[in-house]
Amino acid sequence: MTGNTNHIGKHNSFNCCCLSVVVVLAILIVGAIVCSIFWNEYWYRQDNAMRREPMENLAHFHHELKAYLSTHEGRYPTEQGVYGLAELVVLLSDLRVKDDKYVGTDPDYLSEHITSYAYVASGLSEQELDGDMPVIFEKPWHRKSIRVLLSNGHVDVIETAGLKNCRQVVGYYKERSKTASDAWETLLRNADVIDHMSFSF
C-alpha cells in the first residue's frame, strides 16, 4: 500500500512539474509576442515621426538634384527609377525617411513595388528637359491626387482621376506641353520601366 502511495505521489509530482513547465513556456511565448508588437509599434512611430510631408520631400529632392546636376555636367542620375533616387542621396536611409513605405538601407533590396516615388528623368540632361516636364512624382496608384516635381523646380499637384500608372502621368504632361521634344519619349520609356517593375513582383 505504501509503495502504491509513493508511486502515486511521484506521478503527481511529475505531472505538476510538466504543468509548470508548460505554463512557464506559455507565459514566455505570450510575453515575446506582446514585446514584439510593442517593439514594432515603437519603430513604426519613430519612422513616422521622421518622415517629411510629401511636398517637403519633393522640394528636398529638387535641392539634391541641383547639387547633383552641378557636379555631373548637368546630367540627371543615369540609373532608372528607385536606383536613380538612391544616387541623389548620400545615405539610402534618407530615401527611407522620404518614403511613406518601408524602404530598407540595403541597395540589394531596393525595388519599385515598395517605394512611393517615380524618377523618370534617367538618361536626360538639364538642357533637354523643359520646365513643364516631370522629373520625380508620387506613383499614382491608391491616391486621389499626386505631387509632381517639374524640371524647373516647381511642385505641381494633379488629380489622379483616370491616371492609373506612371506612363499616364507623363502622358498627362506631354499632352499639355507646347514643346515637341525627344525627351518625352525617354520620359515615357522610363515610366514604362517603373510600371513594369512595380507590378512584376
ABEGO torsion letter per residue (X at the ends): XAAAAAAAAAAAAAAAAAAAAAAAAAAAAAAAAAAAAAAAAAAAAAAAAABBBAAAAAAAAAAAAAAAAAAAGGBBBABBEAAAAAAABABAAAAAAABABBBBABAAABBAAABABBBAABGBBAAABBAABBABBBBABGBABBBBBBAAGBBBBBBABGBABAAAAAAAAAAABABBBAAAAAAAAAAAAAAAAAAAX
